[in-house]
Amino acid sequence: MSAHCMLTGAQPGFGNTISHSHRRTSRRFNPNIQSKRYWLPPEGRHVRLRLSTKGIKTVDTIGVEAAVARIRARGVKV
């Protein structure tokens, strides 16, 4: 669960690396996960969230309280 966004649910995709000789080997496409700390005013504490860059932009748009509510609705402990 290391490469997993708490808000959007983004997780690794899988595919193949194709060499010059056209030989295929398995590879992983990891989402760009960042650890970010936000102040949560209703609880009077900081929360550390593991978000993709798209998730960080979503938090900037909807606000921290709404984002934490969505994360908790998905069943993730914050």
Secondary structure, 3 states (H helix, E strand, C coil): CCCCCCCCCCCCEEEEEECCCCCEEEEEECCCEEEEEEEECCCCEEEEEEEEHHHHHHHHHHCHHHHHHHHHHCCCCC
